[in-house]
Amino acid sequence: MNRSLIILAFLFPILILLQVLIFNHIMLFNLAVPFVFIYFIVRFPLGVSGSWAITFAFLMGLIVDIFSDTLGVNALACTILAGVKPSVFYAYVPRDDKTKNIVPTITTIGWQNYSKYLITLSAIFCLLEFGIEYFSYAGIQEILLMAVASSIITFIVILGIDSLLPSDNQY
């Protein structure tokens, strides 16, 4: 688990910089924005206290909000995402002693479970992000379309990032 925390500490500023400098300026088909910075929340070890996960998620979202001028939208969405992450994880992976301190990756929980876990977290984040930001300006169909498109592109980009990083085989 120490190796995973070192990787996450290294990724924290890199993911924020990538999101703020590159990915916030990408809007595919005027619908989809890849949110790569949520990879930090996705990969945060389950054995670490939930309050630490929520605190780091809030700080990450707040930093992205400051540089993106989005008035707390990312901070709220990241905080909620970190709060529901354990429930989403255990919806796809059986709860036992092996999974108590696991770091969710493809190698630790398997391709199928990881894909379901990642697409669910991406969808939750994108629905929160666009729902909070555009609810009073756009119709529900437009918000759902943006959320679905962004969830898919976020899923693909995070899978690419995950395939490049080392992971411990704990499961």
Secondary structure, DSSP 4 states (H G I P E B T S, - for coil): -HHHHHHHHHHHHHHHHHHHHTGGG--BTTTB---GGGHHHHHS-TTS-HHHHHHHHHHHHHHHHHHHT-TTHHHHHHHHHHHHHHHHHHHHS--SGGGTT----HHHH-HHHHHHHHHHHHHHHHHHHHHHHHTTTS-HHHHHHHHHHHHHHHHHHHHHHHHHS------
